[in-house]
């Protein structure tokens, strides 16, 4: 329930009327609805691969139509084509999509072409779904009394537990009850058990024999009756592992609201026309109770398209050619801003939070030998003997209340001084060494936190920190340095910007893999040449940056040279003599470049992530997670980290030790 929004919890409304058991199951409802539809047009066992929904993607529509050579001519202009797994394409005027939120979370990127608008993607990611399974046990005779309606399981050893998440072998502790099915004349002697969450998924992986045996042992333990027989039959659901459901019910997760439900249900494309190709995401959300009138949060990309484009198009003084060029330049601006924000698209960047970033005052300086010099200066006051490099951290055991774990860790290091065995924190390294500490400062990037927060901290981080990690954004911005023998640009040239006129009115700046280079926004000239040589510095961001990282140097150099030839009109530009490029996205110790305030997140999430642990009015806060955006106005920079590490060095230290990971963080006991 840490994942369920408190503010939205009361918005669910019970559908009025009595409860009814439907004979033969819920399939009867579907059969009744299908009676008015000719059987010849209902196709079962026909998995859908992709919905090609926007007729503006004319080439795709033509390809789909040509694939079915026997398609009636009138259908080749259909608004939508549904591509099935068996390669058949079915034309349609409208499509209603009723897949579960679980399927959307897993498949939305491949299920729709073009991809869904960013606000729908964000709604899918923010809303919650998980698994609730039922376990039906049928017995020869009832071992319960005729007055018994339910057997509830209360574990006294969990009285003050902060978490109700269990290791795999204890999955059964998530079973909350077994209800008696009445009347027995109809159902037999059957108990219906409930289990949810990750433990339900573990249960689904077990065989019937294991589940039946485990449940019987639980019933024996809690009833005090060791003679309860094993059930004669077991039947159970598997909603979580079923690829057509991937969950049971949806819910309003912390950080989401009724506005996300409404965004997901809104037909596409967005237009006030009865003849638009519509697919309603009429999932379980569409039939929620009372909707919440929450203000929708816009993105920089949506604002730019909705507002700036309209102004350009409305300018009476410009010719159509000039307007088209201006619109293409706006797309170029969005690429530049995406590189600055390190987002895949400006559709992901919150408009309301966009102005919160503050330029750090003072002149810009180039640090000789690179940023590593800053680290070396900070490290001067720390004895070299306690700095450990190439020492990756596996897990931080940070809460002393987990006494058994702390004892295990302490016992593992038999040569650990006795006074250290009561330390507040233990840092477990990949080489199995455990390092004791009073306090830990964690400086890994948001990208590493997104990938590893579940395994990096024990116990797991509080839910508000996990939600902050998931809501805040990080992506990749890479630089490509090209060194030439001689400059082909003039001495007045500072930058070569790439404006693609065919993108003037594109809704998306996401490209297929082979066109990754179209995300390069510019090549800047490095000055002075006396210092750097004849070097151009290119910028690329998002998923296309990750694709670039997978290419070899030869391919990247050749591709960039072809771009420069095309845009300068100079076919004689030589290939660079040398190429150097970053790979922040694929580096497991970074997994991204800069962080940003994503749509749906705010400065409050930054503050939650920076708050020391455990939460208490005490000077002893053994764990603090900080990252490059620890201050809202300085997010995306290392300024706050530098300040905090400097401050930590001014504190009197007892047995100081600093463990420096290969590249993603420091552990500073003070």
N, C-alpha and C positions, 0 to 999 in steps of 0.2 A: 504493500500500500504506500510505500515511500515514493512510488512512481506515479501515483494517482493524484491529480490536482485537487486540493481542498476547495478552492474557490469555485470549481466546476462540479463538485461532487453532488450537489443538490439539484442539478439541472436535469437529471434523468427522470422521466415521468413514466409511471406504470400505465400501460395501455388499459383503458377501462374495460370492464366485463369480467365474466368468470373464466377460470382456467379450464381448459378442455384437453383431454388426451385424444390425439388424432389416431384413429385405427390405422394400422399398417405404417405409421410414421409420417413425417412431414412431407414425404414425397407425394402424398395425396393432394396437398395444396398445389404443388407444381402441376400435377395431372389435371386438376380442375381448371387452373389458369390456361392450360394448353389445349383445352377442349375446342376453343374457338379458332385455333390455328390449324391449318391443313397439315396432316401428319407428314406429307411429302416434303415439307420445307423445314421440318425439325430434324436436325442432325446431331446425334449423340456420339460420344467418344470421338470428338473432333477437336482436339486441342488447338488453341489459337497461338500462333507464333508472334504475329505483329499486326497492329491496326494502323494502316496508312490513312490518316484522317484529314489531312489538310490538302485540298485540291490545288493550292498554290504551288505545291511540290509537283509540278507538272511532269517532269521527267520520270519521277517515280511512278506516277499514275499511269503514264504511257507504257512503262516497262511492265507494270502489273497487268495492264489490259492486253498487251501483246503476248504475254505469257499464256493467256487463255485465248487461243486463236478462235475457238468456237464460241466465244462470248458474244451475245447479241450486241449489235452496234450501239443500241441505245444505252447499254450498260457500261460501255467504255468511258462514258463521261460521268460516271457515278461519283458522288461526293466522297465516299469512303470505300476502301478495299480492306477486307479482313483476310490476312494471310495465315493459312493453317499449317500445321506441322507437316502435313502430307503434300505441301507445295501447291495446294489449290488456293486460288484467290476468289473470294466471294464479294461481289459488288453490293453496295448498300447506299441508301440515302441518309440514314441515321443509324447510329450504333449506341446501345445502352450497355455500359460495362458494369457488371455486378460482382466482379471478383472481390475477394476479401482484402482488407488492408494488409494482411500478411503477404499476399501475392503481390500487391502493389509495391510494398517495401522491397521485395526481392527482385521484381521484374520490371519496374516502371521504366527503367532506362532502355530496355530492349523491346518492351511490349507496345510502345507507341512511336510512330514515325510521322512527322518530326517529334522530338521529345516533348513532354508536357511542359507548359509554362512554369517558370521557376516558383511562382506562388503555390502551384499545386504540388510540386516536388517538395517544397518546404512543409506543406500541410501533411503530406504523406509521412515525412520523416519525423515531424513533431508529435502527431497523434500516436497513441499506443495500442498495441495488440499483443496478446500472449496466449498461452495455451491453458485451457481448463479441460480436463479429461474425467470421464466417469469410468468406474470399475464395477461391473455387476457380478456379484457372487451368488450362485444358486446352490442351496443346500437341500439335502434329502428331507431334513426336518429342521424346524427353527430351534435355535438354542436360546433365543430371546423370549421374553414374556409377551403376552398378547397386548400389554399396555405400552410396550416399548415402541417408540416411533423413530428413534435415532440413537446411535452410539457415537458420542463425541470424544475426541482425543485431546486431553489437556496434559502437556508435558511440564511438570513443575520445575525441571532444571532449566527451562527457558524463561523463567519469570522476569528476568531483567536483561534478556538478550537484546542487543541492538539490531540484530539481523536474523531473519528467518530463512536464510539461504544455507543449504546443507551440502556436505561433500557427497559425491556420487553414491557411495555405499549406504548413505542414510536418507535416500530419496523418500522413503516411506513416511518420514516425519512430517512431510508436507501434506499428507492425507488428513483432512480436517474432520471427517466424519464418515460413517456408513449409515444411510437412511434406509428404513424398512419400507419396501414397496407394498402398498395396500390397494385392493384386497388380495389376499393370498390365493383366492379362488381364481383370480384372473392372471396373476403374475407368478404364482408359486412362492416358495420361500426364498425371496431374493433380497439381498442388501445392495444398495447403490452407494459406492464410495466416490468422494470428490478429491481431486488433486490438481494443482495448478503450477504455473511457472516453469522454471528450468527443470525442476524435479519431475514434472509431468513428462517432459521430453526424455528424461532418463528412464522413467517407467516404460515409455513406449518402446525403448530399445530392448527391454527385458523380454524373455519368453513368457508364455502363459503360466508355465509351471512355477517359475521364480516369483511372479507377481502373486499367484494364488497362495503359495507357501508363505511369502512375506506378510500378506494381509491376514492370513490365518494366525500367524505368530503374534501379530499386533492385537488381534481380537482376544486371543488367549491371555495376553499380558494385561490388557485393560479390563477385561471382565473377571479376571482371576479364575477362569475356568480352563484348565489345561487339557480338557477332553473335547474341546470343540474340534469337529472333524474338518478335513479339507473340503472345500466346496466341490460339488459334483460337476459344476461347469462354470467357466469364467468368460465374460464378454466385456470388452473395453474399447474405448475410442482411441483414436490416434490423430487428433486434429493437427498437432504441431508438425509431425513428420510427413503429413499428406501434402504433396506439392501443390495441390489445387486449393488448399486452405491456408496452411502455414500459421495456424492459430485458431482460436475459438471466438472470443468476443473482443471488440475494440473498446477503448476507454480514452478519456481525456487526460493525457499525460501531463505531468508538471511542465509548464512552459507552453502548453497548447491551450486553445480555447474554442468556444463555439464558432468563432470567426474562421478557424481552420476547417471546420466541418463544412461551412458554407462555401469556402473557396474550392473545396474538393468536389462539391456537388454542382458547381456552376458549369453550365454547358459550354462546349467549345465548337468552333472558335468564338471568341468574345465578340458578338455582334448582335444588334437588335433586328434580327431577321428570322422569319419562320422557316427560311430555306437554307439555313446554315447546317453543315454536317455536325450533328450533335451527338456527343456521347455523354450521358450523365453518369458521373461516378456515384451511382445510387446505392452505395454500400449501406451497411448497417447504420452509418452516420446520418443518412438522409432522413431516416425515420426516428431521429432522436426526439426527445421530449421538447422542452421549451428552448428555443435558440437563444444564445447570448449575444447581445448587441455590443460586441467588443470592436474597438476601432482597429481596422486592418493596418498592418505595418507595410509600407511600401518599400521598394528597393530603388537604388540609384538608377539601375538599368531601366526599370519600368517607368520611372519619372522621366528619364531622358527620352524614351520613345513616345510616351503619352503627351508630354508637354513641349519639349524642345522641338521635336519633329513637326508638331502642329504649327508652331510659330514659323519654322522654315518654309513649310508648304503654303502658309497663308501670306507670305511676303509678296505683295503685288509688283514689286520692282524687279524681282529676279526672273530670269528665263527658266524654263524647265531644266535645261542643262546645268545651270548654276545651282538650282535647288538640289538636283541629283548629286552634284559634287559636294555641296554642303552636307547633305545627308550621309554621304560616304565618309566625310571628314568626322562627323559625329561618331560613326562606328570606330574610326581610328582613335578618337578620344577615349571611347569606352575600353579599347584594348590597352591604351596607355594607363588609364585608371585601374584596370584589372591588374596590370603589372605592379603599379604602385601599392595596391591593396593586397596583392598576392591572392586574388580570388580567381576562380575559373571564369566567372562572369560577374558583371556588376549587378546582375539580377539577384545575386546572393548577398550583396552588401546593403546593410540597413541605411535607408535614407535619413531617418530621424537621428541616427547616431553618427552620420558621416562627418558632421562638423565638429565632433568631439576631439578629434586628433589635433594636437598642438605641436607646431614646429619647435624643437628645442632651441632656445636663443643662442646666438653666437655664430661665428664663422664656421664654414665647413673646412675640415682639415683632412688631408691624406696622411694616414699613419704609415710611416716607413716600415717595410717588412710585413705589413698586414695587421689585422686586428689582434693577432696572437700577442702583440706587444702589450696590449691593455691587460691581458691575463697575466703576463709575466710581471708587470708592474704591481698588480694586486697581490701576486704570490711572493713578492720579495720579503714581506714581513713574516712569512710562514716558513718554519724549518723545512728544508728540502726533504729531510728524512721521513716526514709524515705525508708528503704528497705522493700519491700512487697513480701512475698513468696506466693506460690500457688495462683498466680494472672494471669491466662492465658490471653494473649492479643488476641483480636478479630480482630482489624483493626487499622492501623496507618494512620491517616489523615494528610498527610505531606505537601501538597502544599497550601500555604495561598491564592493562586489565586482562590481556590474553596471557595469563600467567603460565599456562602449560606450554604455550609456544615459546615464551621467553626462556623457560627452564630447558626446553629441548635445545634451543639455540645455544644457551650457555654451556650445557653439557657437551655439545658438539665440539666446542673449543675447550678441551680439557686443560690447556695451558693458559686459559684466560685468568687474569688476576681476579681474586675473589671479590674485590670491590667493584669490578666491572660487570659481574653477573647480575647485578640489580639495575643495570642501566635502563634508561627510559626507552631507548630505541636500539634495534640491531639492524645493521645493513648487511644483507646476504648477497654475496658476490657470485658471479658465474662460476668462479673456481672453488665454490663451496666454503670460502672463508666467511666468517661472521665478524663484523666490526661493531663494537659497542659505541654508543653515543648518548649524550644528554639531549642534544638538539640536532635536527637535520634540516638543511635548506635544499630543496629540490629545484633545480633550474632547467629541467628538461623542457623541450619545446612542446607546444600544444599538440603538434603532430604525433609526438611520442606518447603523450598522455592519452590521446584518442585511441591509439593502437594498443597501449599496454597498461592503462590504469587499473584494469581488473586484476592483473597478475603482479603489478609493480608494488602494490600496497597491501599489507595484511595487518589488521582487517581492512576490508575494502573502504574506499573513501565514502564519506557521508553522501547521501543521495543528492543534496543540493550542489555539491562539488561535481559529482558525476554529470548532473544535468547541465551545469555551466560548461564543462568540458565538451559535452555533445552539442550544445547550442552555439558556442563561439566557433568562428571559422578560421581555417588555415588552409592554404594551398601553396603551390609552387611557383616561384618566379626565378627563372634562370637567366644567366648572362652568357653570351657567346662572344668571345674575343677573337677577332680575325686580324692577324698581323700580315701586312703586305710589304713587298720589297720597296715599292714606291707608292705614293698616294695617287689614286685616280680621281680624287675629289679636289675642289679648289681650296685655296687657303682661307676663303671666307665661309666655307661650309662647316657647320657645327653638327648637323644631324641629317640623316636620310630617313624620312618618314614614309611608310607604305600605306597608301590609300587605295582600297580596292573598290572601284565604282560599281561593280556588280553586286556589292553588299549594301548598297545605299539604303534599302528598306528591309534588309534581313531582320528577322525576329531573334535569330540566334547567331552567336559567334563561336559555335562549336563545330569542329570540322572532322571529317573522316580521317583515319590514321594517315593516309598517304598525302593529305593536305595540311599536315601539322604546321608547316612553315608559314601558313597564312595568319597564324597567331603572333608572329614576330611583328611588333609594332614599329620598331625603328632600329637603326644602327647609329650610335652617337660617335663622334670623332673624339678621341682622347688627346687632350692638350696638356703640356706642350710636347711636340714630337721629339724634342731633344731628350725628354725624359722617358717617354713611352714607346718611341718609334712610330711607325705608321699603322696605328691600330684603330679598328672600329669595334665598338661594344654594342652588341645586340641584346634586345630584351624579348623574352617570351614567357608566357605564364599559363597556368591551368593544366588541364589534362594534356594539352598539346606539348607542354614543357616535359611532361613525363614520357611522352612518345619520343621527343627529341633525345632525352637521356638514354633511351634504349638503342638509338642509332650509333654507328661508329663515327669516328672523327671524319673520315673520308666522305661519308654520305652527307654529314652536316655541312662540311666545308663546300662541297659541290652544290648542295641545295641553296645555301646562302649566296654563293657566287652567281648562280642563275637568277636569283631574285634581284640582286644588285644590277646585273646586266639588263634585266627586263625593265626595271623602274628608271634606270638612268638612261636607257637607250644606247648604252655603250656595250657592244658585243665583245669588245676586246679586253674587258676587265679580267686580269689573270686570277687564278686560284690563289688563296692566301698561302704564304710560306709556312704559317703555323696557326694552329687553332687551340684555344683553351676555353673550357666551358665548365660551368657548375652543374651539380647533380643533387640539389637539395632534396628533391622529392623522393628519389630512390635510395637515399642514404638512410639506413635504419636508425641512425642516431639523431636525425632531424625530422624527416618525413614532412618537409615543407619549408617555406622561407619566412614569410611574415604571417602574423595573425591579424584578424579583422573582426569587426562586430557584424555578425551575420544577421540577416533578416530573422526576427524572432528573439534575438539576444539583445543585451543592453550592458551599460556600464555596471549594473548591479551584478551581473554574472562574473565580471572581472573581479569585483570586490569579494564575492563569495569564494572564488578560487584562491584569492590571496590570503584569506583568513586563516590564521594558524590553527593547528590541531593539537590536542583535542580541544573542543569548545568549552572553555572554562575561564573564570576570572582569576587566572593564576599567572604568575610570571614564568611558570614552567610549561611552555608549549613546545613539545619536542619536535613537531613537524610543521614545516611551512612549505607550501608549494608555490613557487613564483615562476613567472615566465615573462616573455618580452613585452606583454601588454598588461603588466601588473598594475600600472596606473592607466586609467581610461584615456587620459589626454596624451599618454606616451606609448600607447599600444603599438606594437610592431617594432619597438626599439629595445636596446639592451640597457638603456640608461638606468632603469629602476634596479635591475639586477646588479649593475656595477655599484650603485649606491648602497644596496643592502649588504653585499659582500664586504664593502668597505666598512660599513657600520659594525658588522659582525667581528671584524678584526680589532675593533677598539674595545670589545668586551673582554674582561679578564678571563683567560681560558684555563680550564683545568684539564691536564693531560691532553693538549690539543692534537687532533688528528684530522687530516683532510683527505678524503678519498676522491680523487678526480677520475671520473669515468672517461672512456676513450674520447667522447665528444659530446655527451649529452647530460652533463650536470655535475654538480658538486655536492658532497655531503660534508657539512661543516659543523662538527660538534663544538659547542662552546660552554 
